[in-house]
Amino acid sequence: MGRKAVSYFYITVAAVLWGVTGFFTKTLTGYGFTPSEMNLVRNMIAALIIGAVFFITDRGIFKIRSIKDFLGIASIAVFGYCTYGAAYVVAINETSVGVAGALFYTYPAFVLVLSRFMFGEKITPKKVAVIVITTIGCLFVSGALETKGASYSASGIFFGVVSGFTFALYNVLGKKYLSGYSAKTVTFYLFFVAIFVFSAAANPVDTISKVTASGAWLSMAGFAIAISILPYLLHLKGLEHVEASKASIISTTEPISAMLLGCFAYNESPTPLKIAGIALIVGSVCLMSSKIGEGAERQK
C-alpha cells in the first residue's frame, strides 16, 4: 500500500471515529454535563495521555522552535479546533442536528478556496464536481430535507456556516504547520491550548469534582481516546501526504458512520434519501481517490 493510500486510510478512520461522537455526547449529557464541561475534560485527559506517552517514548515532540510557531499552532486550536466545536453546538441548539450537520459539511468548499490561496492547490473541475456531489450527499444523510414545517433562526444558520468555515481553517492551518512539525506535536498542543480555552467556560475544579461524583471517568476517558486522541492524530498524519482539499472530501464519510451508529445503537431507520446520500458520498470519495480526469488536468 502506497504512502498516499495509507494517508487516505488514516483520514477515513478518523472520520469514522468522529462519527460516533453522538454516542459519547448522549451518554455524558445523561450524566448532566454541559458541552463546555465535556470539551474541557476530554482535552485534559487527551493532553495528559499523549503527554505521558510521548514523555516516555519521544520527548522531542514537545519542542517548539519559536514563539511564533507556538502562536501559529495555538491559532489552530483557538480558531479551528475550539471555535468550530462551539459554533456547531450553537447551530444545533438554534436549528436542528440535521440542519447544523448540513451547514457544517460546507467545509470542503471552504477548504478548496483556502487551499488555493495558502498552498496554491489547483481548483480543478474534478474537485468542484466532487465537492458538489459530496455536499448534496451530506445534505441527504443529515435529514435536513426531511424536516417539514420547521423555521430556523438567522443566528443558527450563521453559526452553522461558521462551524464549517472554522473546521476548514483547522484543516488548512494544520496542513501548514505539519510542514515543520509532526502530527504528534501539533495534536498535543491542540489539546493543551484547548484546556485553557474551555476553562473560560467551565470551572476546572468544579468540573473534575462533578466527574468524580457522577462516576463518569470511564466514559470521559473513552470520549478523549476515541473522539480526540486517535482521530486527530490520524487526521493530521494523513494530511502530511494528502492535499487539504482532498482530505476534507474523504472525511465527509463521518456522517455515514454517525447514521449507522443511529441505526444500530438507537434503532433509527434509514430513509431512502439517506441511503441515496451515502451512495453519493461514497461515490464522490471513490472519484476523488481515482485517477479519472487527472490526465486531462495535467495536459492543461
Buried (B, 14 or more C-beta within 10 A) or exposed (E): EEEBEBBBBBBBBBBBBBBBBBBBBEBBEEBEBBBBBBBBBBBBBBBBBBBEBBEEEEEEBBEBEEEEBEEBBBBBBBBBBBBBBBBBBBBBBBBBBBBBBBBBBBBBBBBBBBBBEBBEBBEBEBBEBBBBBBBBBBBBBBBBBEBEEEEBEEEBBBBBBBBBBBBBBBBBBBBBBBEEBBBBBBBBBBBBBBBBBBBEBBBBEEBBEBBEEBEBEEBBBBBBBBBBBBBBBBBBBBBBBBBBBBBBBBBBBBBBBBBBBBEEEEEBEBBEBBEBBBEBBBBBBEBBBEEEBEEEEEEE
